[in-house]
Amino acid sequence: MKRFLWHWLPLLAWMGLIFLLSSQPTLPSAPGGWDVLLKKAGHALVYGVLAWLYQRALRRHFSTPVTLRIVGIGLALAYALSDEYHQTFVAGRNGNLVDVAVDGVGACGAILLGWWLERRRVQPRPMSVVR
């Protein structure tokens, strides 16, 4: 049970936070032209973390890392679609496919960053010669 909670509770809590935020009729706005940029960056960051949490929770269930990455991104995108649909029922909000695209970029970016860091850690470093 502890192992299940360790892997799944952070993911479920993050999904709950996303649901809670998208249930709000309005969100705070940034001054000037920063509002759209900050909100889109927030979308990318939030769904990047979500994809990483999916990958973390599902790691034991997939034998190949590529499949795991694809499933993590796919589940994050599915949640993004459901979240945008959910927003169509919230007063003052609307669903937006551009947000789903931004969420997908964030999910792909996080998974690619994780892959790059993993490869960097595993690759042997060249030995330096001291003369």
Secondary structure, DSSP 8 states (H G I E B T S, - for coil): -HHHHHHHHHHHHHHHHHHHHHTSS-----STTHHHHHHHHHHHHHHHHHHHHHHHHHGGG-SSHHHHHHHHHHHHHHHHHHHHHHHTTSTT----HHHHHHHHHHHHHHHHHHHHHHHHHHS--------
